[in-house]
Amino acid sequence: MTIWLLMVLLLVCSAAAAYRQGAIRASISSFGILFAALLAGLLGKLVAPLLKILGVVSPILLWVLPAFIAFVVVLVLIKIGAQFVHQKVDVYYKYKAGDLRLKLWERLNARLGACVGLLNGVMYLVLIAMVIQAFSYWTVQMASGDTDPKGMRLLNQLGRDLQSTGLARAAKAIDPMNEAFYDSADVAGYLYQNPLREARLLRYPGFLSLGERQEFQTLGQDTEFSTLRLKQAPLRDVLQHPTARAVFDNPELLRTVWTTLQPDLKDLNMFLETGKSEKYDGERILGRWTFDANASVVAYRRTKPNATGSETAKLRTWMNEKFPKSSLVAGPDRMLVLKAFPQIRLQPGQPYSGEAKNLKGEWKAAGGDYELMLEGGTDKRTAKFDGSRLIIAGEGVPVAFVKED
């Protein structure tokens, strides 16, 4: 119903305006609508820096406003030119053509203008439908019910009506958005409707390096934000939360996120649903790993099969004391972080000589094993797989990690 009302309103207003303006201005305006729509994206890139100078920082506004402003400016300039042409013709018929020809021209100009105005109304309708189609694809997937703002609910209704009337096909035919735009909407919508899957997002290999940034670490540790997400608070409340604003109000960070994830959107969507990644599962080290005391003890007994029961019991107690929060993160850009890793020689019973630290470095595949180069290459270790466990060889005791699911 909303789309039909919008259609009638646009057609009636466009026909009435063109009836008064005449065929010349309406026809040139038709050209102006097409020309402005074609140039909006290109000229919008020139407008965006000006908006930044004026203090616009919102990434969404910096994405939407430049193209809209460029469209309006080009259309206004063409309409000004149409007014100039109309005046030239109008002066001719008023002062040189005679009264009869003037009356005939005024009638033809008005009636033909109304017909052209209907065409202009259709073009405006398709352009508006294109905008509704693009934005409602996002907002429909992030709807939370009657608590959503009225503007969002209206946009969602327009989007659903667009589909039911079939006008979405016309909007899609001229849609300049690429496939990644809609893939990212699918990912965002899935996460919004399934907040518990956000933990899996942080384990996606393509997101591991970004997940180590302080902004995302803070966001993940904010219990108030987590509560908002778990109860599926309206999108407006989520975006206005201080820790979320630190991410969404940072254009450079959002640009980095988009550049990183854009090639992996389809794979990310599958990973969120199934926990499997076709792109990254071939590299076994990629992921987040947590310390496994039992596997560490088993690995130790394999290196020392004659170890007594009391020795292994002491080892287990010692490792639980020294490595309770140890973890490992390995990203596809060869990024490696050993977190909360004790700075001691790995010997049971040795006195604790330093705090656990985060060791940063890189990993490199070496056959079936991996070489870990930490602290600028000054600390080198070897890691190998024992079944599903990742074992880092120590100078006395191997340390085992299990991948987070």
C-alpha positions in Angstrom: 0.0 0.0 0.0 2.8 2.5 0.9 4.4 2.0 -2.5 1.2 2.6 -4.4 0.6 5.8 -2.3 4.1 6.9 -3.1 3.6 6.2 -6.8 0.4 8.1 -7.0 1.8 11.1 -5.1 4.9 11.2 -7.3 3.0 10.9 -10.6 0.3 13.5 -9.6 2.9 16.0 -8.3 5.2 15.5 -11.3 2.4 15.8 -13.8 1.0 18.9 -12.1 4.4 20.6 -11.8 5.2 19.8 -15.5 1.8 21.1 -16.6 2.6 24.5 -15.1 6.3 24.4 -16.3 5.6 23.3 -19.8 7.0 20.7 -22.1 10.4 22.4 -22.7 11.4 22.6 -19.0 9.9 19.1 -18.3 11.7 17.5 -21.2 15.1 19.1 -20.2 14.4 18.0 -16.7 14.0 14.4 -17.9 17.5 14.6 -19.4 18.7 16.2 -16.1 17.3 13.4 -14.0 19.2 10.8 -16.1 22.4 12.8 -16.3 22.4 13.7 -12.6 21.8 10.0 -11.7 24.7 8.9 -13.9 27.1 11.5 -12.5 26.1 11.4 -8.8 28.5 8.7 -7.8 31.5 10.2 -9.7 30.9 13.8 -8.5 30.1 12.6 -5.0 33.8 11.7 -4.6 34.6 15.4 -5.1 32.0 16.4 -2.5 33.0 14.0 0.2 36.3 15.9 1.2 34.3 19.1 1.5 31.9 17.5 3.9 34.8 16.3 6.0 36.1 19.9 6.1 32.7 21.0 7.3 32.9 18.6 10.2 30.8 15.6 8.9 32.5 12.5 10.5 29.7 9.8 10.3 30.7 7.1 7.8 27.1 6.6 6.8 26.6 10.3 6.1 29.9 10.5 4.3 28.7 7.6 2.1 25.1 8.8 1.4 25.3 12.6 1.3 28.0 13.2 -1.3 26.1 11.4 -4.1 22.8 13.0 -3.0 24.3 16.5 -3.0 25.9 15.9 -6.4 22.6 14.7 -7.8 20.7 17.7 -6.6 23.3 20.2 -7.7 23.5 18.8 -11.3 19.7 18.6 -11.5 19.3 22.2 -10.3 21.9 23.5 -12.8 20.1 21.7 -15.7 16.8 23.1 -14.5 18.3 26.6 -14.6 19.3 26.0 -18.1 15.8 24.7 -18.9 14.4 27.9 -17.5 16.6 30.0 -19.9 15.5 28.0 -22.9 11.9 28.2 -21.9 12.1 32.0 -21.6 13.6 32.3 -25.1 10.7 30.3 -26.6 8.1 32.1 -24.4 9.3 35.5 -25.6 9.0 34.5 -29.2 5.4 33.3 -28.9 4.3 36.2 -26.8 5.8 39.0 -29.0 6.4 37.5 -32.4 4.0 34.6 -33.2 0.6 36.2 -32.8 -2.3 35.6 -30.3 -3.6 32.4 -32.0 -0.3 30.7 -32.2 0.4 31.8 -28.6 -2.8 30.2 -27.4 -2.1 27.0 -29.4 1.4 26.9 -28.1 0.4 27.4 -24.4 -2.1 24.6 -24.7 0.3 22.2 -26.4 3.1 23.2 -24.0 1.0 22.5 -20.9 -0.6 19.3 -22.0 2.6 17.8 -23.5 4.4 18.9 -20.3 2.0 17.0 -18.2 2.7 13.8 -20.2 6.4 14.3 -19.9 5.9 15.0 -16.2 4.4 11.5 -15.8 7.6 10.2 -17.3 9.7 12.2 -14.8 7.5 10.9 -12.0 8.3 7.3 -13.1 12.0 8.1 -13.2 11.9 9.6 -9.7 9.9 6.6 -8.5 12.5 4.1 -9.8 15.4 6.1 -8.3 13.6 6.3 -4.9 12.8 2.6 -5.1 16.5 1.9 -5.7 17.4 3.8 -2.5 14.6 2.0 -0.5 15.7 -1.3 -1.9 19.4 -0.8 -0.8 18.7 0.6 2.7 15.7 -1.6 3.6 17.8 -4.7 2.7 19.9 -3.8 5.8 17.2 -2.5 8.1 14.7 -5.3 7.6 17.3 -7.8 8.8 18.0 -5.7 11.9 14.4 -5.0 12.9 13.6 -5.6 16.5 9.9 -4.9 16.5 7.8 -2.0 17.8 10.8 -0.5 19.6 12.5 0.5 16.4 12.3 4.2 15.4 9.3 5.2 13.3 11.5 6.1 10.4 13.1 2.6 10.4 9.7 0.9 10.6 8.4 3.0 7.7 11.5 2.1 5.6 11.0 -1.6 6.4 7.4 -1.4 5.3 8.4 0.4 2.1 10.9 -2.3 1.4 8.5 -5.1 2.0 5.9 -3.4 -0.2 8.5 -2.9 -2.9 9.0 -6.7 -3.0 5.3 -7.5 -3.0 4.5 -5.0 -5.9 7.3 -6.3 -8.1 8.8 -2.8 -8.3 12.0 -4.2 -6.6 12.9 -5.7 -10.0 13.0 -2.3 -11.6 15.0 -0.9 -8.7 17.5 -3.8 -8.9 18.0 -3.2 -12.6 19.6 0.2 -12.0 21.1 -0.6 -8.6 24.8 0.5 -8.6 25.6 -1.4 -5.4 27.9 -4.4 -5.8 27.4 -7.9 -4.4 29.6 -7.2 -1.4 27.1 -4.5 -0.2 24.4 -7.2 0.1 26.7 -9.9 1.4 27.8 -7.5 4.2 24.1 -6.9 5.0 23.5 -10.6 5.3 26.4 -10.9 7.7 25.3 -7.9 9.8 21.7 -9.1 9.9 22.7 -12.7 10.9 24.8 -11.4 13.7 22.2 -9.0 14.9 19.5 -11.7 15.1 21.9 -14.2 16.6 24.0 -12.3 19.2 25.6 -15.5 20.5 27.3 -16.0 17.1 29.4 -12.9 17.8 31.9 -15.0 19.7 32.4 -17.1 16.5 33.0 -13.9 14.6 36.1 -13.2 16.7 37.4 -16.6 15.8 37.0 -16.2 12.1 40.6 -16.4 10.7 40.2 -13.3 8.5 39.1 -11.3 11.5 41.8 -12.4 13.9 44.2 -9.5 13.3 41.4 -6.9 13.6 40.1 -8.6 16.7 43.5 -7.9 18.4 42.9 -4.1 18.1 42.1 -2.3 21.3 38.7 -1.0 20.1 37.4 -4.5 19.5 39.0 -5.9 22.7 37.2 -3.2 24.7 33.9 -3.9 22.8 34.1 -7.6 23.5 34.9 -7.0 27.3 32.0 -4.5 27.8 29.4 -6.4 29.8 26.8 -3.6 29.3 27.2 -3.8 25.6 27.0 -7.6 25.7 23.7 -7.3 27.7 22.3 -5.0 25.1 23.1 -7.5 22.3 21.8 -10.5 24.2 18.4 -8.9 24.7 18.5 -7.7 21.1 18.1 -4.0 21.9 17.0 -1.7 19.1 19.8 -0.9 16.6 19.7 2.7 17.6 20.6 1.9 21.2 23.4 -0.5 20.1 25.0 2.1 17.9 24.8 4.8 20.5 26.6 2.8 23.1 29.9 4.5 24.0 32.1 1.5 23.2 30.3 0.9 19.9 30.6 4.5 18.9 34.3 4.3 19.4 34.2 1.8 16.5 31.5 3.2 14.3 32.7 6.8 14.6 36.2 5.9 13.4 36.2 6.2 9.6 39.7 4.8 9.3 38.9 1.8 11.4 35.7 1.1 9.4 37.7 1.4 6.2 40.2 -1.1 7.5 37.4 -3.5 8.5 35.8 -3.2 5.1 39.0 -3.7 3.2 39.9 -6.7 5.3 36.5 -8.5 5.2 35.2 -7.5 1.8 36.9 -10.4 -0.1 35.8 -12.9 2.6 32.1 -12.0 3.1 30.6 -15.2 1.6 33.1 -17.3 3.4 32.4 -15.4 6.7 28.7 -15.9 6.3 29.2 -19.7 6.0 31.6 -19.7 8.9 29.1 -18.0 11.2 26.5 -20.6 10.3 28.6 -23.7 10.2 31.9 -22.9 11.9 33.7 -24.0 8.8 35.8 -21.9 6.4 36.5 -23.1 2.9 39.1 -20.4 2.5 41.1 -20.8 5.7 40.6 -24.3 7.0 43.5 -25.6 5.0 46.0 -23.7 7.2 45.6 -25.6 10.5 47.4 -23.1 12.7 44.9 -20.3 12.0 42.6 -19.5 14.8 42.4 -18.8 18.5 43.9 -21.5 20.8 43.6 -21.9 24.6 45.9 -23.8 26.9 45.2 -27.4 27.5 46.8 -28.8 30.7 45.8 -32.4 30.1 47.2 -32.5 26.5 50.4 -30.8 27.8 50.9 -33.6 30.4 50.2 -36.3 27.8 52.7 -34.7 25.4 55.3 -34.6 28.3 54.8 -38.3 29.1 55.4 -39.1 25.4 58.8 -37.4 25.6 59.5 -39.1 29.0 57.6 -42.4 29.1 59.3 -43.4 32.3 58.0 -40.4 34.3 56.4 -41.4 37.6 52.8 -40.6 38.6 53.9 -38.2 41.3 56.1 -36.4 38.8 53.2 -35.9 36.3 50.9 -34.8 39.1 53.4 -32.1 40.1 53.7 -31.1 36.5 50.0 -30.7 36.1 49.8 -28.6 39.2 52.8 -26.5 38.1 51.3 -25.9 34.6 47.9 -25.0 36.0 49.7 -22.4 38.2 51.8 -20.9 35.4 49.6 -21.2 32.3 45.9 -20.7 33.4 45.2 -17.8 31.0 47.7 -18.6 28.3 46.4 -18.6 24.7 47.6 -18.3 21.1 46.3 -16.3 18.2 47.5 -17.0 14.6 46.1 -14.9 11.7 46.3 -15.4 7.9 48.7 -12.4 7.6 51.2 -14.6 9.6 50.4 -12.5 12.7 51.1 -14.5 15.9 50.4 -13.6 19.5 51.2 -15.7 22.6 49.1 -14.2 25.4 49.7 -14.5 29.1 52.8 -16.7 28.4 55.2 -17.0 31.4 58.7 -15.7 30.8 60.5 -18.7 32.3 62.3 -21.8 31.1 59.7 -24.5 30.9 60.9 -26.7 33.7 58.6 -28.1 36.4 59.4 -27.1 39.9 61.5 -24.1 38.8 60.7 -20.9 40.7 58.5 -18.4 39.0 60.8 -15.6 37.7 58.6 -13.2 35.9 55.1 -12.1 35.0 53.2 -13.6 32.1 53.5 -11.5 29.0 52.0 -11.2 25.5 54.6 -12.2 22.9 54.1 -10.9 19.4 55.7 -12.3 16.2 55.1 -14.3 13.1 54.5 -17.9 12.1 55.9 -19.8 9.1 54.9 -23.2 7.8 57.8 -25.7 7.7 56.5 -28.9 6.2 53.9 -30.3 8.5 55.2 -28.2 11.4 55.4 -24.4 12.1 58.2 -22.1 13.1 57.2 -19.4 15.6 59.4 -16.3 15.5 58.6 -14.1 18.5 59.8 -10.8 19.8 61.4 -9.8 16.5 63.0 -13.2 15.9 64.9 -13.3 19.2 62.6 -16.0 20.6 62.2 -19.0 18.2 60.0 -22.0 18.9 58.7 -25.0 17.0 55.0 -26.0 16.9 53.5 -29.2 15.6 50.2 -30.9 15.6 49.3 -34.0 17.7 45.8 -34.8 16.4 43.8 -31.7 16.9 46.2 -30.2 19.5 48.9 -27.7 18.7 52.0 -28.5 20.7 54.7 -25.9 21.2 58.0 -27.5 22.1 59.7 -26.1 25.2 63.1 -26.5 26.6 61.8 -29.0 29.1 58.0 -29.2 28.9 55.8 -29.1 25.8 52.8 -26.7 26.0 49.6 -27.8 24.3 46.8 -25.7 22.9 43.3 -26.6 21.7 41.4 -24.5 19.2 38.3 -22.6 20.3 35.1 -23.8 18.6 
